[in-house]
Amino acid sequence: MSADKRIATDEEEEDEEEKPKNFHEMELDDRILKAVAKLGWLEPTLIQEKTIPLLLDGKDVLVRARTGSGKTAAFAIPIIQKILSGKQTQMRQEIKALILAPSKELCKQIHQVVTDLTNKCSREVKSVDISSPLELNAQKPLLAEKPDIVIATPGRLLQHLKANNVSVKKTLETLVIDEADLVFSFGYEDDVKSVLAYLPTVYQAVLASATLSEDVLSLKALVLHNPAVLKLEEPPLAPPSQLAHYTLAAEENDKAAILYALLKLHLVRGKTIIFVNTVDRCYKLKLFLEQFGIPTCVLNSELPASARCRAVTYFNSGTYDIIIASDEKALEEPLMVKDKKSKRRKDNESGVARGIDFQFVSNVINFDFPLDVTSYIHRAGRTARGKNQGTALSFVAMRERSLLDEVDTQLKEGYNRENIFKTYQFKLDEVEGFRYRAKDAWKAVTRIAVREARLKEIKQEVLNCEKLKGYFEENPRDLKSLRQDKALHTVRQQPHLKDVPEYIVPQTLKRIAGIGKRKRKFDREVAATGSSASKSKHLARASNPLISLSIPRKK
């Protein structure tokens, strides 16, 4: 009996150990718990549950978890907790934590998370994002106040360190490098090594990454000291019950027509990100959809950083629903970037497919199928984040079948399932009218039109960012005039294309598209006079002697 009791007790202890911890069981400050509650986080994600206790114990940690798993909060919460605990004995304001990320967009996103988590202790814990491309002297006063947390790209931080605008040699306690697998591929290897020379000998370090590439292992050797390695055994994407993968066989000539039909017939609903492989394709697709009155926003590495951040912010807030993004930066290998000569200037601190937190995205459409498995994973990872549902639809031409097979094989292994991709049921023959319209509209978007559109948008953004900056700081409501889904008008506009004639819509789709019988608008003035459409028609007929065959009598 005693042996049986002992076994039962051991099992109970194991159950207790396996039981997931809640935030209030992690010995966190009440102000952090209130901020977490305000954000609506009912329980920690798996990565947060495992990472937070390790960091609170002072250990170096290497975290590998998929995009959207809550990595940012996993390292931000312990940093804030340690700073709040240290305030009780701290004599003066000091910089305690550095958070490095490979792109300006990511830095802004991390800063927003930190701001949200310090909502109830903003006087005690101060943070600043210095990744924006302002002059160093403009940011010097922010650093002079010695905020507790500094967020930056490695290159930007190094500039300030060299200019003596910031010193952390004696005060730094925590270093975080987010999206570590992209830091070297974005060209920051030398910058990171130089930054390390300005840091103290002893500090806690965290590397967060979606993959454990050779670059991450190199960073691990440089930064971490006897770290705990957290490799969550989870698929790279949300489970199929949460994220549905569809393919649609479409040759190059048909892709535009299919996309036009899907959007105009409302077969694709909710926030949508459309991915293409090049910047030119971004603008070509924008100009194509523009002819049909479908507003979209372009996001790529050639736009100024503030324009990209504003686009993401407006998309997240629901100002517009469709973004056309090129993730060519994430697709290029470092060697390929060096060999490829291009006159176009790109922002090396830009990244669209990786890391940026697009919120509540319902659909990801791969207009161009991604060039490798990693890119597909990170594109599809923009949707079905947290516990939200999502759909990834990929247009696949014959020449892209081999890429699809490669992705399919890897996802099957990751999910341990026989079937991942479903075929999207769409008969192009039934929307021949759309195909005819789309063919002419696609041809109308010439190379010259694309080039002019690129120049026009970049010039407009430069004007917005520089000349009007001070004005919009004083008049924030006027920022609405900077909406980036406005038409570029470099292609001749045909107003009739914005409407979909009822005769080209298949009978089976009319109800879904909301085409057919439409409710008559209620006219308050007509109702007040007591007249109606039928009554007005009767009076008009009665007053016409050629129809009524009666001549009004003279009184």
N, C-alpha and C positions, 0 to 999 in steps of 0.2 A: 504493500500500500504506500509506504513512504517513497519508494522508487517512482511509483506512478504519480504521486503528488509532486515529486521533485521535477519530473518530466513536464507535467502540466504547468508548473510554475515557470520553468524555463521558456516554454512556448509562449506563456503570457507575457514574459519579459521581452521576448523577441517581437511579439505583436505590438507592445508598447513602443519599442525602438523603431519599428517600421511605420508606426502611425505618423502621418505628416504633421509638421509643426505649423501653427498659425503665427502671424506677426506678433501677437501679444505674448507669445511664449518664447520670444527670442531676446527678452530683456532689453527692448528698445525704449527710448525716451517717449513719454506720452505725446509730445509735440509731433514726433514722427508718426506715431500711431494715428493721431488725429488727421494728419495730412494724407496718410494712406487710406483712411476711411473716406475722406473727402473725394479721393480719386476713384472710389468705388471698388477698390481691390479687396475682395472678400477673403482671399487666401493667397499665400505665395505660390508662384509657379515652382516647378521642380528645381530649376536652376537657382532660384532665389532661396529656396529651402536649404539647398546644399551649400551654397556659396556664402551667405550672410554669416552663419556661425563661424566658418573658417576665417573669414576676414576680421570678425570681431575678436578672434583669438590671436590676431597678429600674424597669421601665416601668409606667405606668398602663394598666389593661386593662378593657375592656368585654366581658363574656362573655355570649353568648346561646346557650343550649343547653337541650334539653328536660329536664323533670323526670326524675330517676333516672339522669342521665348522669355523675354524679360531680363536680358543681360544687363541693361543700363541700370535698372533699379537694384539689381543684385550687387553691384559695386558702389552705387551712390548711397544707399541706405547705411552701410557700415561706415563710410567716410563721414557722413553727417553725424552719426552716433558718436564716433571717436572725437570729432570736433566739439560737440556739445559736452562730452565728458571732460575734455581738456580745458574748457572755458572756466571751470571752477577754480583751477589753479593757475591759469594763464595770466601773465602780468600785462602783456601788450598784444595788439593785433598782429598776426603773422600769417603768411601763406603756408597752409598745411598740406594741401593736395594739388597735384597736377593731373589733369585728364587730357590725354592726347588722342586725336582721331584724324583719319586721313583726309577728310573733306570738311569744308565750311558748313555744308548742310548738316552733317552729322554733329558737328560741334554745337550748332544752334539747337538741334534736337536734344542733345545731352543736357545743355544748359536749361532747356525748358523742363526736363524731368527733374533736375536738381532744384529749380525754382518751385516747382509744384510740391516737392517733398520738404522744402524748407518754408512752406507757406505759413506755418505756425511758429517759426523761429527765425524769421527773416532778419530780425535785428541782431541776433547772435551769430548766424551763419550767412556770410556774404559770398556770392559767387559772381564771376565775370567771364564772358566769352570774348576772347581777343582775336578770333579767327577772321573777322571781317577785314576787308582790304582797305582800312583807313591808314593814314600816315601814323608812324610810330609815335610821334609827339602828341597826336590826338588821343592815343590810348594810354599815354604815360600817366596822366592824373588818375585813371582807374586803377592802375597797378600801384601807384603811390599810396593808395588807401589800404594796400595789402589785404585783398580779399582772401577769405579762407580757402576758396577753391578757384583755381584758374583753369579754364578750358581753352584749348588751342590746337592748331595743327602743329606738327613738329617744326616745320619751316618758320612759322610765325613766332613761335616761342623762342626759337634760336635767335631770331633778329632782335627780340627784346632783351634776351640774355647778353648778347654782344654789345647792345647799346646801354647796358647797365640800368635798364628800366625796371628790372626785377632781379631779386636775389633770393635763392632758396637753399643756399649751401648749408645754413645752420638751422633752418626751420622746417624743411619738408619732411613729412611723415609718410605720405602715400603717393605712389605713381601708378596711374592707370593708362594702358594703351588699348583703346577699343578698336575693333575690326583689325586686329593685329596682322592678319594674313594679307591685308591690302597696303599696309604701311610701306613695305619695301617696293611693291609693284607700282606705287604712286611716286616712287623716286625719293623716298625719305630716309634711305639707309644711312647716308652720311650725316644727315641732320640729326637723326636719333642718336648716333654715336657721339656727335658733338654735344648734344644736350646732356647726355649722361655725365660728361666731364664737369658740368656745373652743379651736379646734384651731390648731396652728402654721401658718405660711405655707407651708412646704414639707413634703409627706408623699406617700407612694405611696398611690394609691387604686384600688379594684377595685369594679366594679359587676357583679353576677351576676343574670341574669334569664332567664326562659323566653321572653319576647317583647321586641321593641323598640318599645314604645308611646311615645306623646307624653310620658308621665310620665317614662319612662326617659331620653329625650332631654333633658328639662328637668334631670333629676338629673345627666346627663353634663356639661351646661354648668356646673352648680354645683360639681361635685366633681372631675371629671377634667381633666387637663392633657395635651394632645396624646397621647391614648390609642391603644393598639393595639386594634382592634375585631375580635373573633373571632366570626364568624357561621358556625356549622357548617352545612354543606349536608346536613341530615338531616331525615327526616320528624319531625313533632311527637311521634309515638308509636313504640313498638317496631315492627319489621316484621311483616307478617301471618303469617309463619312462626313468630313468637314470640308475638304477641298476636292472638287470634281475636276478631272482632267478630260478634256475633249479634243479631238482632232477633226479637221475638216479638209478634205482633199481639194486643193485649189491651185490652179496654175497662176502664173504671174498676171496674166491678162484678166483673170476672174476675181482676184483677191479684193480689188477696190470695189467691184460691183457687189460682192457678198457683204463687205463691211457696210456699204451704203444701205443695203437692204436691211441688214440686222439692226442698224441704228434707227432708220426711218420707220421701220415697222415695230419698233419698241420690243424686239426680241431680246435685246441686251438692255437691261435696266440697272440703275444704280451707278455708283462711281466706277469708272473704268479707266485702266491704264493700257494704252496701246503701245507695244514695243516694236521698234524697227532697229535695223542694224547700223544705220549711218545717219549723220545729221541731215544730209540732203533729203533722205527719205522722210525725215520728220516734217520738213517744210512742204515737200511734195504732197504728203498725205493731208497736212493741214489745209493747204490751198485747194485740194480736191474736195474735202468735206465742207470747206467754206462756201463753195458754189451751191451747196444744197441747204445752206442755212444751219449747219451743224457747228456750233462754236467749240473750239478746242484750244488747248494751250500746249506750246512746245517747251520741252525741257531737255537741254543738252549742255555739254561742257563748254560751248562757245559763248553762252549767255553770261553776263556778269553775275557774281555770286549773290548779290542782293536780289536780282531778278529771279534766280532759281529758288531762293529761300521764300520769296514772296509768292511764287507760283505754288509751292508746296503748302504754304500756310493757307492760301485761298482755296486750294483744292480740299484740304482737310476741313475747312470751315464750311464747305458746301457752296462756295461762290460759283464754281463751275464743276462739271462732272466728268470731263474727259481730258486726260493728259496724253500727249504723244511723246514718248521718251525714247531717246537713243542711249544705249548703255555701251557704246563703242569703247569707252575708257576701260570698263571692266573686262571687256573681251580681249583687249590687246595685251600680249605678254610684254615684259619689259624690253626684251631684245627687239621685238617687232616695232616697238615705239621708237627705238633709236634708229632702226634701219629705214623706217618710213619717213620720207621727207614731205612735209606739207607746209604750205604758205599760211594756212589758217592757224590762228593762235587759239590754243585751247587752254582752259584753266585746269592745271594739274591737280587742283584741290577740289575737283568736282567728282561726284559719283552719284548715278541715278539708280542703277539696279541694286546696289548694295547698301544696306544699313539705314537708308532714309526711311522714316516712319510715315508712310502714307496711311492715313487712318480710315477705317471702314470702307475699304475697297471691295466692291462686290465682284468685279471681273478683271482678269488680266487677259488681253488678247495679243498673241504673238503674230502680228501681221507678217513679220519676217521670222522664221524659226531660228532660235538661238544657235550659235555656232558651236557650243559645247554643253556638256551636262551641267557644269557648275553654273553657267549663265541661266539655263532653264530653271534650275532650283531657286536661284535668287530672284528671277523674274516672278515665278509663281509664288514665291514667298512674300510678295507685296500684298497678297490677299489671304483670307482665312487666318488672320492674325488673332492671337488670343483664343477666344472661343467662338469667333464669328465664322459664318459660312462664306465660301468663296468658290469661284469657277475660273479655271484656266483653259482658254480656247486657243488652239494653235492652227493657223493656216499652214498646210504642208503641200509644197509643190513636189513633183517627182524627183527633182535634184536634191530635195531636202529629206527624202525618205531615210537615207542612211543615218542622218543626224537624229531623226525621230527614233529609229531602232536602237541607237546607242543610249538615248535617254530612257527609253522604255525598259531596256535590259537592266539598267542601274536602279531604276525606281522599283522594279519587280523584286530585286534583291533586297532593297532597303525596306520595303513594305512586307516582303515575304508573301506576295500574292501573285496569282497567275495573270490577272488582267488589271491594268491600271488605266489605260486610255480607252475612252468610249468614243464611238463615231457620232459626231453631231449630225442629226438628220436634217438635211437642208437640200431641197431640190432647186437648183439654179434655173432649170427649165421653166419653173412656175413663176419666176420673177424676170422673165425675158425683158419686160419693159424697163426694169431697173438696170439691167445689163446694157441695154442700148444707151440709156442716159449716161451711165457711168463711163462707158467707153469714150464718149465725146469729152466728158469732163476731165478724164484722166489725161487725154491727149492735149487738152488745153493748158495743162501745167507743164510748161516747157522748162528747159534748163535756165533760160534767162529769167523766167518768172521766179524760179526757186532762188536764184542768186540775188535778185532784187528783194525778195521777201526776207532773206537772211540779213542783208545789209540794212533794210528798213527796220527790222525788229531790234537789231543790235544798236543802231543809232538811236532809236526811240528809248531803249533801256539806258543807254549812256546818259541821254538827256534827263531822264527821270531820276537816275541815281545821283548825278552831280548837281545840275543847276537847280532842281526843285527840292533838293533834300531838306534844306532849312524850312522852306515853305510848308512842306507836308508834316514836318515835326510840329508846327504850330497849328496845322489844319488837318488832323488825321482823317477826318471824314472824306476829304478830297482824294484820299488814296484809292477810292473806288474808281477813279478815272484811269488808274493804271492797270486795270484788268487786262490780263494777257491773252484772253480768249477773243479779243477783238479781231475783226477781219483785217487782213493785210492788204487786200484789193490790188494785188499785182496780176490777177487773172480777171478777164472780163466777166462781170457779174450778169447773170440772167435770172431775174426775179422769179420767173415761173418755175425754176428748178427747185425752189424752196418748198413748194407744195407737192404732195404726192397725189396724182389723179387716182380716183377710185377705180378706174378701169384697169390699171396695171397691178392692182393688189389682188393676189389670189383669194378666192372666196373663203378658203379655210382660215386665212389670216386676218380677215377684215375685223372680226370681233376683237382679236388680240391687239391689233393696231389701232382700234378705236375709230375705224373708218366705216362710213355707212350712214345709218340713221343718227342724226345729231339733234340734241335737244335745242328747241327754239329759245333764244335768249329772252328773258323776262324784261319787258319795257315798262318801266314804272309810269312814265308820262301817258302812254297809251292806255294803261289800265286805269289811270285816274280819270280820263275822259269818258270811260265806259265803252270805248270802241274796241273792236278786235279786227283781226286780219280779214275774216269772212264778212264781217259787217261793213268794213271799208270797201271791200270788193263789190258787195251788193249795191252800196250807194253809188259807186263809180259807174256800174252798169246801168243803174236806174237813171242817172243823170245824162247818159249818152243816148240821144234820140235814135241814132243809127242802130243801136243794139236793142233798146227797149221798144222801139217803134211807137213811141208816144211822145207828143209834144207838150211841154209844160204849159198849163193855162196861165194866161196873164191875169193878174189880180186887178 
